[in-house]
Amino acid sequence: MKTIQKLAVTSLAIFAFSAMTGCSNMSQRDKNTAIGAGAGAVGGAILTGGSGLGTVGGAAVGGVIGNQVGK
């Protein structure tokens, strides 16, 4: 079961980062927010063992942190 969770988290991370490559018209702040949300979602999923609430919470926190970086 752990292997499936690791595969799911890795797939999500790869999808998130590849999806962001098409965002060339975004401002740097928007890019930071998206990267922070993606990284936070992966981190939240890992820390909570794949919990949906942990993933969403991690994405929210990561998005806020990414938005505030370089302000």
mmCIF file as Biopython writes it, N, C-alpha, C and O atoms, coordinates in Angstrom:
data_model
#
loop_
_atom_site.group_PDB
_atom_site.id
_atom_site.type_symbol
_atom_site.label_atom_id
_atom_site.label_alt_id
_atom_site.label_comp_id
_atom_site.label_asym_id
_atom_site.label_entity_id
_atom_site.label_seq_id
_atom_site.pdbx_PDB_ins_code
_atom_site.Cartn_x
_atom_site.Cartn_y
_atom_site.Cartn_z
_atom_site.occupancy
_atom_site.B_iso_or_equiv
_atom_site.auth_seq_id
_atom_site.auth_asym_id
_atom_site.pdbx_PDB_model_num
ATOM 1   N N  . MET A ? 1  ? 0.823  -1.198 0.000   1.0 0.0 1  A 1 
ATOM 2   C CA . MET A ? 1  ? 0.000  0.000  0.000   1.0 0.0 1  A 1 
ATOM 3   C C  . MET A ? 1  ? 0.864  1.258  0.000   1.0 0.0 1  A 1 
ATOM 4   O O  . MET A ? 1  ? 0.519  2.244  -0.652  1.0 0.0 1  A 1 
ATOM 5   N N  . LYS A ? 2  ? 1.973  1.235  0.718   1.0 0.0 2  A 1 
ATOM 6   C CA . LYS A ? 2  ? 2.860  2.398  0.753   1.0 0.0 2  A 1 
ATOM 7   C C  . LYS A ? 2  ? 3.416  2.707  -0.632  1.0 0.0 2  A 1 
ATOM 8   O O  . LYS A ? 2  ? 3.604  3.872  -0.982  1.0 0.0 2  A 1 
ATOM 9   N N  . THR A ? 3  ? 3.678  1.672  -1.414  1.0 0.0 3  A 1 
ATOM 10  C CA . THR A ? 3  ? 4.209  1.873  -2.756  1.0 0.0 3  A 1 
ATOM 11  C C  . THR A ? 3  ? 3.202  2.606  -3.626  1.0 0.0 3  A 1 
ATOM 12  O O  . THR A ? 3  ? 3.581  3.473  -4.414  1.0 0.0 3  A 1 
ATOM 13  N N  . ILE A ? 4  ? 1.947  2.276  -3.497  1.0 0.0 4  A 1 
ATOM 14  C CA . ILE A ? 4  ? 0.903  2.934  -4.279  1.0 0.0 4  A 1 
ATOM 15  C C  . ILE A ? 4  ? 0.791  4.400  -3.880  1.0 0.0 4  A 1 
ATOM 16  O O  . ILE A ? 4  ? 0.627  5.260  -4.744  1.0 0.0 4  A 1 
ATOM 17  N N  . GLN A ? 5  ? 0.876  4.697  -2.592  1.0 0.0 5  A 1 
ATOM 18  C CA . GLN A ? 5  ? 0.810  6.085  -2.141  1.0 0.0 5  A 1 
ATOM 19  C C  . GLN A ? 5  ? 2.000  6.884  -2.640  1.0 0.0 5  A 1 
ATOM 20  O O  . GLN A ? 5  ? 1.842  8.024  -3.077  1.0 0.0 5  A 1 
ATOM 21  N N  . LYS A ? 6  ? 3.181  6.304  -2.581  1.0 0.0 6  A 1 
ATOM 22  C CA . LYS A ? 6  ? 4.365  7.005  -3.071  1.0 0.0 6  A 1 
ATOM 23  C C  . LYS A ? 6  ? 4.255  7.265  -4.570  1.0 0.0 6  A 1 
ATOM 24  O O  . LYS A ? 6  ? 4.623  8.338  -5.048  1.0 0.0 6  A 1 
ATOM 25  N N  . LEU A ? 7  ? 3.752  6.291  -5.302  1.0 0.0 7  A 1 
ATOM 26  C CA . LEU A ? 7  ? 3.569  6.455  -6.736  1.0 0.0 7  A 1 
ATOM 27  C C  . LEU A ? 7  ? 2.548  7.553  -7.031  1.0 0.0 7  A 1 
ATOM 28  O O  . LEU A ? 7  ? 2.742  8.352  -7.947  1.0 0.0 7  A 1 
ATOM 29  N N  . ALA A ? 8  ? 1.471  7.594  -6.266  1.0 0.0 8  A 1 
ATOM 30  C CA . ALA A ? 8  ? 0.443  8.617  -6.467  1.0 0.0 8  A 1 
ATOM 31  C C  . ALA A ? 8  ? 0.990  10.008 -6.183  1.0 0.0 8  A 1 
ATOM 32  O O  . ALA A ? 8  ? 0.731  10.939 -6.945  1.0 0.0 8  A 1 
ATOM 33  N N  . VAL A ? 9  ? 1.733  10.161 -5.114  1.0 0.0 9  A 1 
ATOM 34  C CA . VAL A ? 9  ? 2.298  11.465 -4.761  1.0 0.0 9  A 1 
ATOM 35  C C  . VAL A ? 9  ? 3.318  11.895 -5.812  1.0 0.0 9  A 1 
ATOM 36  O O  . VAL A ? 9  ? 3.337  13.058 -6.213  1.0 0.0 9  A 1 
ATOM 37  N N  . THR A ? 10 ? 4.146  10.989 -6.250  1.0 0.0 10 A 1 
ATOM 38  C CA . THR A ? 10 ? 5.139  11.307 -7.287  1.0 0.0 10 A 1 
ATOM 39  C C  . THR A ? 10 ? 4.456  11.705 -8.583  1.0 0.0 10 A 1 
ATOM 40  O O  . THR A ? 10 ? 4.875  12.656 -9.242  1.0 0.0 10 A 1 
ATOM 41  N N  . SER A ? 11 ? 3.417  10.989 -8.948  1.0 0.0 11 A 1 
ATOM 42  C CA . SER A ? 11 ? 2.678  11.314 -10.170 1.0 0.0 11 A 1 
ATOM 43  C C  . SER A ? 11 ? 2.031  12.683 -10.067 1.0 0.0 11 A 1 
ATOM 44  O O  . SER A ? 11 ? 2.037  13.451 -11.029 1.0 0.0 11 A 1 
ATOM 45  N N  . LEU A ? 12 ? 1.478  12.989 -8.915  1.0 0.0 12 A 1 
ATOM 46  C CA . LEU A ? 12 ? 0.861  14.301 -8.703  1.0 0.0 12 A 1 
ATOM 47  C C  . LEU A ? 12 ? 1.893  15.409 -8.827  1.0 0.0 12 A 1 
ATOM 48  O O  . LEU A ? 12 ? 1.622  16.442 -9.438  1.0 0.0 12 A 1 
ATOM 49  N N  . ALA A ? 13 ? 3.068  15.206 -8.255  1.0 0.0 13 A 1 
ATOM 50  C CA . ALA A ? 13 ? 4.120  16.218 -8.323  1.0 0.0 13 A 1 
ATOM 51  C C  . ALA A ? 13 ? 4.573  16.433 -9.767  1.0 0.0 13 A 1 
ATOM 52  O O  . ALA A ? 13 ? 4.749  17.571 -10.203 1.0 0.0 13 A 1 
ATOM 53  N N  . ILE A ? 14 ? 4.760  15.351 -10.496 1.0 0.0 14 A 1 
ATOM 54  C CA . ILE A ? 14 ? 5.185  15.467 -11.893 1.0 0.0 14 A 1 
ATOM 55  C C  . ILE A ? 14 ? 4.113  16.181 -12.712 1.0 0.0 14 A 1 
ATOM 56  O O  . ILE A ? 14 ? 4.432  17.030 -13.544 1.0 0.0 14 A 1 
ATOM 57  N N  . PHE A ? 15 ? 2.860  15.845 -12.484 1.0 0.0 15 A 1 
ATOM 58  C CA . PHE A ? 15 ? 1.770  16.491 -13.206 1.0 0.0 15 A 1 
ATOM 59  C C  . PHE A ? 15 ? 1.712  17.982 -12.888 1.0 0.0 15 A 1 
ATOM 60  O O  . PHE A ? 15 ? 1.554  18.809 -13.787 1.0 0.0 15 A 1 
ATOM 61  N N  . ALA A ? 16 ? 1.842  18.321 -11.609 1.0 0.0 16 A 1 
ATOM 62  C CA . ALA A ? 16 ? 1.758  19.727 -11.200 1.0 0.0 16 A 1 
ATOM 63  C C  . ALA A ? 16 ? 2.877  20.556 -11.829 1.0 0.0 16 A 1 
ATOM 64  O O  . ALA A ? 16 ? 2.634  21.645 -12.349 1.0 0.0 16 A 1 
ATOM 65  N N  . PHE A ? 17 ? 4.085  20.043 -11.779 1.0 0.0 17 A 1 
ATOM 66  C CA . PHE A ? 17 ? 5.202  20.803 -12.329 1.0 0.0 17 A 1 
ATOM 67  C C  . PHE A ? 17 ? 5.152  20.874 -13.855 1.0 0.0 17 A 1 
ATOM 68  O O  . PHE A ? 17 ? 5.546  21.887 -14.433 1.0 0.0 17 A 1 
ATOM 69  N N  . SER A ? 18 ? 4.683  19.832 -14.507 1.0 0.0 18 A 1 
ATOM 70  C CA . SER A ? 18 ? 4.580  19.881 -15.966 1.0 0.0 18 A 1 
ATOM 71  C C  . SER A ? 18 ? 3.434  20.788 -16.401 1.0 0.0 18 A 1 
ATOM 72  O O  . SER A ? 18 ? 3.515  21.414 -17.458 1.0 0.0 18 A 1 
ATOM 73  N N  . ALA A ? 19 ? 2.389  20.868 -15.621 1.0 0.0 19 A 1 
ATOM 74  C CA . ALA A ? 19 ? 1.273  21.754 -15.951 1.0 0.0 19 A 1 
ATOM 75  C C  . ALA A ? 19 ? 1.671  23.217 -15.844 1.0 0.0 19 A 1 
ATOM 76  O O  . ALA A ? 19 ? 1.145  24.065 -16.565 1.0 0.0 19 A 1 
ATOM 77  N N  . MET A ? 20 ? 2.601  23.510 -14.947 1.0 0.0 20 A 1 
ATOM 78  C CA . MET A ? 20 ? 3.021  24.897 -14.754 1.0 0.0 20 A 1 
ATOM 79  C C  . MET A ? 20 ? 3.933  25.400 -15.868 1.0 0.0 20 A 1 
ATOM 80  O O  . MET A ? 20 ? 4.141  26.607 -15.986 1.0 0.0 20 A 1 
ATOM 81  N N  . THR A ? 21 ? 4.472  24.519 -16.674 1.0 0.0 21 A 1 
ATOM 82  C CA . THR A ? 21 ? 5.342  24.975 -17.753 1.0 0.0 21 A 1 
ATOM 83  C C  . THR A ? 21 ? 4.562  25.738 -18.820 1.0 0.0 21 A 1 
ATOM 84  O O  . THR A ? 21 ? 5.153  26.507 -19.579 1.0 0.0 21 A 1 
ATOM 85  N N  . GLY A ? 22 ? 3.278  25.544 -18.890 1.0 0.0 22 A 1 
ATOM 86  C CA . GLY A ? 22 ? 2.452  26.260 -19.860 1.0 0.0 22 A 1 
ATOM 87  C C  . GLY A ? 22 ? 1.973  27.614 -19.371 1.0 0.0 22 A 1 
ATOM 88  O O  . GLY A ? 22 ? 1.138  28.241 -20.022 1.0 0.0 22 A 1 
ATOM 89  N N  . CYS A ? 23 ? 2.472  28.069 -18.264 1.0 0.0 23 A 1 
ATOM 90  C CA . CYS A ? 23 ? 2.008  29.322 -17.659 1.0 0.0 23 A 1 
ATOM 91  C C  . CYS A ? 23 ? 3.014  30.445 -17.880 1.0 0.0 23 A 1 
ATOM 92  O O  . CYS A ? 23 ? 3.402  31.117 -16.925 1.0 0.0 23 A 1 
ATOM 93  N N  . SER A ? 24 ? 3.437  30.658 -19.108 1.0 0.0 24 A 1 
ATOM 94  C CA . SER A ? 24 ? 4.481  31.645 -19.374 1.0 0.0 24 A 1 
ATOM 95  C C  . SER A ? 24 ? 3.982  33.078 -19.229 1.0 0.0 24 A 1 
ATOM 96  O O  . SER A ? 24 ? 4.788  33.983 -19.016 1.0 0.0 24 A 1 
ATOM 97  N N  . ASN A ? 25 ? 2.684  33.307 -19.339 1.0 0.0 25 A 1 
ATOM 98  C CA . ASN A ? 25 ? 2.166  34.669 -19.232 1.0 0.0 25 A 1 
ATOM 99  C C  . ASN A ? 25 ? 1.785  35.046 -17.801 1.0 0.0 25 A 1 
ATOM 100 O O  . ASN A ? 25 ? 1.201  36.106 -17.578 1.0 0.0 25 A 1 
ATOM 101 N N  . MET A ? 26 ? 2.107  34.198 -16.840 1.0 0.0 26 A 1 
ATOM 102 C CA . MET A ? 26 ? 1.803  34.495 -15.436 1.0 0.0 26 A 1 
ATOM 103 C C  . MET A ? 26 ? 2.886  35.395 -14.854 1.0 0.0 26 A 1 
ATOM 104 O O  . MET A ? 26 ? 4.041  35.341 -15.275 1.0 0.0 26 A 1 
ATOM 105 N N  . SER A ? 27 ? 2.506  36.220 -13.888 1.0 0.0 27 A 1 
ATOM 106 C CA . SER A ? 27 ? 3.501  37.034 -13.193 1.0 0.0 27 A 1 
ATOM 107 C C  . SER A ? 27 ? 4.338  36.126 -12.293 1.0 0.0 27 A 1 
ATOM 108 O O  . SER A ? 27 ? 3.957  34.988 -12.018 1.0 0.0 27 A 1 
ATOM 109 N N  . GLN A ? 28 ? 5.471  36.637 -11.841 1.0 0.0 28 A 1 
ATOM 110 C CA . GLN A ? 28 ? 6.337  35.849 -10.972 1.0 0.0 28 A 1 
ATOM 111 C C  . GLN A ? 28 ? 5.616  35.480 -9.682  1.0 0.0 28 A 1 
ATOM 112 O O  . GLN A ? 28 ? 5.809  34.385 -9.155  1.0 0.0 28 A 1 
ATOM 113 N N  . ARG A ? 29 ? 4.799  36.374 -9.177  1.0 0.0 29 A 1 
ATOM 114 C CA . ARG A ? 29 ? 4.053  36.111 -7.940  1.0 0.0 29 A 1 
ATOM 115 C C  . ARG A ? 29 ? 3.050  34.982 -8.140  1.0 0.0 29 A 1 
ATOM 116 O O  . ARG A ? 29 ? 2.892  34.124 -7.271  1.0 0.0 29 A 1 
ATOM 117 N N  . ASP A ? 30 ? 2.373  34.983 -9.284  1.0 0.0 30 A 1 
ATOM 118 C CA . ASP A ? 30 ? 1.424  33.911 -9.593  1.0 0.0 30 A 1 
ATOM 119 C C  . ASP A ? 30 ? 2.136  32.564 -9.713  1.0 0.0 30 A 1 
ATOM 120 O O  . ASP A ? 30 ? 1.635  31.541 -9.245  1.0 0.0 30 A 1 
ATOM 121 N N  . LYS A ? 31 ? 3.303  32.577 -10.341 1.0 0.0 31 A 1 
ATOM 122 C CA . LYS A ? 31 ? 4.080  31.352 -10.469 1.0 0.0 31 A 1 
ATOM 123 C C  . LYS A ? 31 ? 4.508  30.838 -9.095  1.0 0.0 31 A 1 
ATOM 124 O O  . LYS A ? 31 ? 4.431  29.640 -8.824  1.0 0.0 31 A 1 
ATOM 125 N N  . ASN A ? 32 ? 4.959  31.749 -8.231  1.0 0.0 32 A 1 
ATOM 126 C CA . ASN A ? 32 ? 5.356  31.349 -6.881  1.0 0.0 32 A 1 
ATOM 127 C C  . ASN A ? 32 ? 4.184  30.756 -6.104  1.0 0.0 32 A 1 
ATOM 128 O O  . ASN A ? 32 ? 4.350  29.790 -5.359  1.0 0.0 32 A 1 
ATOM 129 N N  . THR A ? 33 ? 3.008  31.335 -6.278  1.0 0.0 33 A 1 
ATOM 130 C CA . THR A ? 33 ? 1.816  30.822 -5.601  1.0 0.0 33 A 1 
ATOM 131 C C  . THR A ? 33 ? 1.489  29.410 -6.084  1.0 0.0 33 A 1 
ATOM 132 O O  . THR A ? 33 ? 1.195  28.526 -5.280  1.0 0.0 33 A 1 
ATOM 133 N N  . ALA A ? 34 ? 1.542  29.204 -7.401  1.0 0.0 34 A 1 
ATOM 134 C CA . ALA A ? 34 ? 1.235  27.883 -7.956  1.0 0.0 34 A 1 
ATOM 135 C C  . ALA A ? 34 ? 2.269  26.847 -7.522  1.0 0.0 34 A 1 
ATOM 136 O O  . ALA A ? 34 ? 1.914  25.721 -7.175  1.0 0.0 34 A 1 
ATOM 137 N N  . ILE A ? 35 ? 3.531  27.221 -7.541  1.0 0.0 35 A 1 
ATOM 138 C CA . ILE A ? 35 ? 4.583  26.290 -7.117  1.0 0.0 35 A 1 
ATOM 139 C C  . ILE A ? 35 ? 4.429  25.966 -5.637  1.0 0.0 35 A 1 
ATOM 140 O O  . ILE A ? 35 ? 4.562  24.810 -5.237  1.0 0.0 35 A 1 
ATOM 141 N N  . GLY A ? 36 ? 4.149  26.979 -4.821  1.0 0.0 36 A 1 
ATOM 142 C CA . GLY A ? 36 ? 3.956  26.752 -3.387  1.0 0.0 36 A 1 
ATOM 143 C C  . GLY A ? 36 ? 2.769  25.844 -3.114  1.0 0.0 36 A 1 
ATOM 144 O O  . GLY A ? 36 ? 2.832  24.977 -2.243  1.0 0.0 36 A 1 
ATOM 145 N N  . ALA A ? 37 ? 1.689  26.040 -3.855  1.0 0.0 37 A 1 
ATOM 146 C CA . ALA A ? 37 ? 0.503  25.195 -3.663  1.0 0.0 37 A 1 
ATOM 147 C C  . ALA A ? 37 ? 0.789  23.751 -4.069  1.0 0.0 37 A 1 
ATOM 148 O O  . ALA A ? 37 ? 0.368  22.817 -3.386  1.0 0.0 37 A 1 
ATOM 149 N N  . GLY A ? 38 ? 1.496  23.571 -5.167  1.0 0.0 38 A 1 
ATOM 150 C CA . GLY A ? 38 ? 1.841  22.212 -5.602  1.0 0.0 38 A 1 
ATOM 151 C C  . GLY A ? 38 ? 2.755  21.514 -4.615  1.0 0.0 38 A 1 
ATOM 152 O O  . GLY A ? 38 ? 2.534  20.357 -4.258  1.0 0.0 38 A 1 
ATOM 153 N N  . ALA A ? 39 ? 3.778  22.222 -4.178  1.0 0.0 39 A 1 
ATOM 154 C CA . ALA A ? 39 ? 4.716  21.638 -3.212  1.0 0.0 39 A 1 
ATOM 155 C C  . ALA A ? 39 ? 4.030  21.385 -1.873  1.0 0.0 39 A 1 
ATOM 156 O O  . ALA A ? 39 ? 4.293  20.373 -1.222  1.0 0.0 39 A 1 
ATOM 157 N N  . GLY A ? 40 ? 3.154  22.296 -1.461  1.0 0.0 40 A 1 
ATOM 158 C CA . GLY A ? 40 ? 2.423  22.117 -0.206  1.0 0.0 40 A 1 
ATOM 159 C C  . GLY A ? 40 ? 1.482  20.931 -0.261  1.0 0.0 40 A 1 
ATOM 160 O O  . GLY A ? 40 ? 1.336  20.206 0.723   1.0 0.0 40 A 1 
ATOM 161 N N  . ALA A ? 41 ? 0.843  20.727 -1.402  1.0 0.0 41 A 1 
ATOM 162 C CA . ALA A ? 41 ? -0.062 19.583 -1.551  1.0 0.0 41 A 1 
ATOM 163 C C  . ALA A ? 41 ? 0.704  18.275 -1.450  1.0 0.0 41 A 1 
ATOM 164 O O  . ALA A ? 41 ? 0.257  17.338 -0.788  1.0 0.0 41 A 1 
ATOM 165 N N  . VAL A ? 42 ? 1.852  18.210 -2.103  1.0 0.0 42 A 1 
ATOM 166 C CA . VAL A ? 42 ? 2.667  16.998 -2.032  1.0 0.0 42 A 1 
ATOM 167 C C  . VAL A ? 42 ? 3.154  16.783 -0.605  1.0 0.0 42 A 1 
ATOM 168 O O  . VAL A ? 42 ? 3.088  15.670 -0.084  1.0 0.0 42 A 1 
ATOM 169 N N  . GLY A ? 43 ? 3.644  17.850 0.028   1.0 0.0 43 A 1 
ATOM 170 C CA . GLY A ? 43 ? 4.121  17.743 1.411   1.0 0.0 43 A 1 
ATOM 171 C C  . GLY A ? 43 ? 3.014  17.346 2.370   1.0 0.0 43 A 1 
ATOM 172 O O  . GLY A ? 43 ? 3.225  16.514 3.252   1.0 0.0 43 A 1 
ATOM 173 N N  . GLY A ? 44 ? 1.837  17.932 2.208   1.0 0.0 44 A 1 
ATOM 174 C CA . GLY A ? 44 ? 0.712  17.590 3.063   1.0 0.0 44 A 1 
ATOM 175 C C  . GLY A ? 44 ? 0.272  16.147 2.893   1.0 0.0 44 A 1 
ATOM 176 O O  . GLY A ? 44 ? -0.094 15.484 3.863   1.0 0.0 44 A 1 
ATOM 177 N N  . ALA A ? 45 ? 0.309  15.663 1.658   1.0 0.0 45 A 1 
ATOM 178 C CA . ALA A ? 45 ? -0.056 14.267 1.391   1.0 0.0 45 A 1 
ATOM 179 C C  . ALA A ? 45 ? 0.948  13.310 2.018   1.0 0.0 45 A 1 
ATOM 180 O O  . ALA A ? 45 ? 0.574  12.280 2.580   1.0 0.0 45 A 1 
ATOM 181 N N  . ILE A ? 46 ? 2.214  13.657 1.917   1.0 0.0 46 A 1 
ATOM 182 C CA . ILE A ? 46 ? 3.246  12.797 2.490   1.0 0.0 46 A 1 
ATOM 183 C C  . ILE A ? 46 ? 3.155  12.781 4.012   1.0 0.0 46 A 1 
ATOM 184 O O  . ILE A ? 46 ? 3.226  11.718 4.628   1.0 0.0 46 A 1 
ATOM 185 N N  . LEU A ? 47 ? 2.999  13.947 4.616   1.0 0.0 47 A 1 
ATOM 186 C CA . LEU A ? 47 ? 2.984  14.032 6.081   1.0 0.0 47 A 1 
ATOM 187 C C  . LEU A ? 47 ? 1.764  13.379 6.708   1.0 0.0 47 A 1 
ATOM 188 O O  . LEU A ? 47 ? 1.830  12.899 7.840   1.0 0.0 47 A 1 
ATOM 189 N N  . THR A ? 48 ? 0.646  13.358 5.980   1.0 0.0 48 A 1 
ATOM 190 C CA . THR A ? 48 ? -0.580 12.803 6.555   1.0 0.0 48 A 1 
ATOM 191 C C  . THR A ? 48 ? -0.922 11.428 5.995   1.0 0.0 48 A 1 
ATOM 192 O O  . THR A ? 48 ? -2.013 10.912 6.239   1.0 0.0 48 A 1 
ATOM 193 N N  . GLY A ? 49 ? -0.008 10.840 5.256   1.0 0.0 49 A 1 
ATOM 194 C CA . GLY A ? 49 ? -0.251 9.506  4.723   1.0 0.0 49 A 1 
ATOM 195 C C  . GLY A ? 49 ? -1.290 9.463  3.626   1.0 0.0 49 A 1 
ATOM 196 O O  . GLY A ? 49 ? -1.977 8.453  3.476   1.0 0.0 49 A 1 
ATOM 197 N N  . GLY A ? 50 ? -1.426 10.523 2.856   1.0 0.0 50 A 1 
ATOM 198 C CA . GLY A ? 50 ? -2.361 10.539 1.738   1.0 0.0 50 A 1 
ATOM 199 C C  . GLY A ? 50 ? -3.744 11.048 2.084   1.0 0.0 50 A 1 
ATOM 200 O O  . GLY A ? 50 ? -4.667 10.908 1.282   1.0 0.0 50 A 1 
ATOM 201 N N  . SER A ? 51 ? -3.911 11.635 3.255   1.0 0.0 51 A 1 
ATOM 202 C CA . SER A ? 51 ? -5.207 12.175 3.652   1.0 0.0 51 A 1 
ATOM 203 C C  . SER A ? 51 ? -5.606 13.330 2.739   1.0 0.0 51 A 1 
ATOM 204 O O  . SER A ? 51 ? -4.782 14.185 2.414   1.0 0.0 51 A 1 
ATOM 205 N N  . GLY A ? 52 ? -6.853 13.350 2.335   1.0 0.0 52 A 1 
ATOM 206 C CA . GLY A ? 52 ? -7.348 14.434 1.494   1.0 0.0 52 A 1 
ATOM 207 C C  . GLY A ? 52 ? -7.294 15.776 2.194   1.0 0.0 52 A 1 
ATOM 208 O O  . GLY A ? 52 ? -6.937 16.786 1.589   1.0 0.0 52 A 1 
ATOM 209 N N  . LEU A ? 53 ? -7.648 15.786 3.467   1.0 0.0 53 A 1 
ATOM 210 C CA . LEU A ? 53 ? -7.614 17.024 4.233   1.0 0.0 53 A 1 
ATOM 211 C C  . LEU A ? 53 ? -6.184 17.537 4.369   1.0 0.0 53 A 1 
ATOM 212 O O  . LEU A ? 53 ? -5.942 18.739 4.263   1.0 0.0 53 A 1 
ATOM 213 N N  . GLY A ? 54 ? -5.242 16.637 4.601   1.0 0.0 54 A 1 
ATOM 214 C CA . GLY A ? 54 ? -3.844 17.032 4.695   1.0 0.0 54 A 1 
ATOM 215 C C  . GLY A ? 54 ? -3.318 17.586 3.383   1.0 0.0 54 A 1 
ATOM 216 O O  . GLY A ? 54 ? -2.533 18.535 3.375   1.0 0.0 54 A 1 
ATOM 217 N N  . THR A ? 55 ? -3.744 17.000 2.279   1.0 0.0 55 A 1 
ATOM 218 C CA . THR A ? 55 ? -3.315 17.469 0.959   1.0 0.0 55 A 1 
ATOM 219 C C  . THR A ? 55 ? -3.859 18.857 0.664   1.0 0.0 55 A 1 
ATOM 220 O O  . THR A ? 55 ? -3.126 19.730 0.199   1.0 0.0 55 A 1 
ATOM 221 N N  . VAL A ? 56 ? -5.141 19.062 0.934   1.0 0.0 56 A 1 
ATOM 222 C CA . VAL A ? 56 ? -5.753 20.372 0.703   1.0 0.0 56 A 1 
ATOM 223 C C  . VAL A ? 56 ? -5.164 21.421 1.647   1.0 0.0 56 A 1 
ATOM 224 O O  . VAL A ? 56 ? -4.887 22.549 1.238   1.0 0.0 56 A 1 
ATOM 225 N N  . GLY A ? 57 ? -4.976 21.046 2.896   1.0 0.0 57 A 1 
ATOM 226 C CA . GLY A ? 57 ? -4.373 21.977 3.858   1.0 0.0 57 A 1 
ATOM 227 C C  . GLY A ? 57 ? -2.961 22.355 3.462   1.0 0.0 57 A 1 
ATOM 228 O O  . GLY A ? 57 ? -2.578 23.521 3.552   1.0 0.0 57 A 1 
ATOM 229 N N  . GLY A ? 58 ? -2.182 21.372 3.023   1.0 0.0 58 A 1 
ATOM 230 C CA . GLY A ? 58 ? -0.826 21.649 2.568   1.0 0.0 58 A 1 
ATOM 231 C C  . GLY A ? 58 ? -0.809 22.559 1.357   1.0 0.0 58 A 1 
ATOM 232 O O  . GLY A ? 58 ? 0.040  23.444 1.255   1.0 0.0 58 A 1 
ATOM 233 N N  . ALA A ? 59 ? -1.740 22.349 0.440   1.0 0.0 59 A 1 
ATOM 234 C CA . ALA A ? 59 ? -1.826 23.205 -0.745  1.0 0.0 59 A 1 
ATOM 235 C C  . ALA A ? 59 ? -2.171 24.642 -0.362  1.0 0.0 59 A 1 
ATOM 236 O O  . ALA A ? 59 ? -1.611 25.587 -0.918  1.0 0.0 59 A 1 
ATOM 237 N N  . ALA A ? 60 ? -3.086 24.806 0.580   1.0 0.0 60 A 1 
ATOM 238 C CA . ALA A ? 60 ? -3.477 26.149 1.010   1.0 0.0 60 A 1 
ATOM 239 C C  . ALA A ? 60 ? -2.302 26.870 1.669   1.0 0.0 60 A 1 
ATOM 240 O O  . ALA A ? 60 ? -2.004 28.018 1.341   1.0 0.0 60 A 1 
ATOM 241 N N  . VAL A ? 61 ? -1.644 26.189 2.593   1.0 0.0 61 A 1 
ATOM 242 C CA . VAL A ? 61 ? -0.513 26.800 3.286   1.0 0.0 61 A 1 
ATOM 243 C C  . VAL A ? 61 ? 0.624  27.092 2.308   1.0 0.0 61 A 1 
ATOM 244 O O  . VAL A ? 61 ? 1.223  28.167 2.352   1.0 0.0 61 A 1 
ATOM 245 N N  . GLY A ? 62 ? 0.919  26.142 1.429   1.0 0.0 62 A 1 
ATOM 246 C CA . GLY A ? 62 ? 1.970  26.350 0.437   1.0 0.0 62 A 1 
ATOM 247 C C  . GLY A ? 62 ? 1.672  27.489 -0.504  1.0 0.0 62 A 1 
ATOM 248 O O  . GLY A ? 62 ? 2.574  28.244 -0.866  1.0 0.0 62 A 1 
ATOM 249 N N  . GLY A ? 63 ? 0.422  27.630 -0.910  1.0 0.0 63 A 1 
ATOM 250 C CA . GLY A ? 63 ? 0.022  28.727 -1.784  1.0 0.0 63 A 1 
ATOM 251 C C  . GLY A ? 63 ? 0.198  30.079 -1.127  1.0 0.0 63 A 1 
ATOM 252 O O  . GLY A ? 63 ? 0.657  31.027 -1.765  1.0 0.0 63 A 1 
ATOM 253 N N  . VAL A ? 64 ? -0.161 30.179 0.141   1.0 0.0 64 A 1 
ATOM 254 C CA . VAL A ? 64 ? 0.012  31.435 0.869   1.0 0.0 64 A 1 
ATOM 255 C C  . VAL A ? 64 ? 1.493  31.779 1.008   1.0 0.0 64 A 1 
ATOM 256 O O  . VAL A ? 64 ? 1.898  32.920 0.787   1.0 0.0 64 A 1 
ATOM 257 N N  . ILE A ? 65 ? 2.289  30.786 1.372   1.0 0.0 65 A 1 
ATOM 258 C CA . ILE A ? 65 ? 3.729  31.021 1.516   1.0 0.0 65 A 1 
ATOM 259 C C  . ILE A ? 65 ? 4.343  31.408 0.177   1.0 0.0 65 A 1 
ATOM 260 O O  . ILE A ? 65 ? 5.144  32.340 0.110   1.0 0.0 65 A 1 
ATOM 261 N N  . GLY A ? 66 ? 3.976  30.702 -0.888  1.0 0.0 66 A 1 
ATOM 262 C CA . GLY A ? 66 ? 4.484  31.042 -2.208  1.0 0.0 66 A 1 
ATOM 263 C C  . GLY A ? 66 ? 4.088  32.431 -2.648  1.0 0.0 66 A 1 
ATOM 264 O O  . GLY A ? 66 ? 4.864  33.113 -3.318  1.0 0.0 66 A 1 
ATOM 265 N N  . ASN A ? 67 ? 2.905  32.859 -2.287  1.0 0.0 67 A 1 
ATOM 266 C CA . ASN A ? 67 ? 2.430  34.187 -2.626  1.0 0.0 67 A 1 
ATOM 267 C C  . ASN A ? 67 ? 3.212  35.273 -1.903  1.0 0.0 67 A 1 
ATOM 268 O O  . ASN A ? 67 ? 3.433  36.354 -2.448  1.0 0.0 67 A 1 
ATOM 269 N N  . GLN A ? 68 ? 3.625  34.986 -0.685  1.0 0.0 68 A 1 
ATOM 270 C CA . GLN A ? 68 ? 4.303  35.997 0.122   1.0 0.0 68 A 1 
ATOM 271 C C  . GLN A ? 68 ? 5.819  36.046 -0.099  1.0 0.0 68 A 1 
ATOM 272 O O  . GLN A ? 68 ? 6.472  37.001 0.322   1.0 0.0 68 A 1 
ATOM 273 N N  . VAL A ? 69 ? 6.378  35.033 -0.751  1.0 0.0 69 A 1 
ATOM 274 C CA . VAL A ? 69 ? 7.821  35.004 -1.002  1.0 0.0 69 A 1 
ATOM 275 C C  . VAL A ? 69 ? 8.171  36.145 -1.960  1.0 0.0 69 A 1 
ATOM 276 O O  . VAL A ? 69 ? 7.510  36.335 -2.982  1.0 0.0 69 A 1 
ATOM 277 N N  . GLY A ? 70 ? 9.187  36.878 -1.627  1.0 0.0 70 A 1 
ATOM 278 C CA . GLY A ? 70 ? 9.651  37.952 -2.486  1.0 0.0 70 A 1 
ATOM 279 C C  . GLY A ? 70 ? 8.755  39.167 -2.519  1.0 0.0 70 A 1 
ATOM 280 O O  . GLY A ? 70 ? 8.825  39.968 -3.452  1.0 0.0 70 A 1 
ATOM 281 N N  . LYS A ? 71 ? 7.933  39.311 -1.537  1.0 0.0 71 A 1 
ATOM 282 C CA . LYS A ? 71 ? 7.000  40.453 -1.490  1.0 0.0 71 A 1 
ATOM 283 C C  . LYS A ? 71 ? 7.731  41.716 -1.173  1.0 0.0 71 A 1 
ATOM 284 O O  . LYS A ? 71 ? 7.118  42.780 -1.090  1.0 0.0 71 A 1 
#
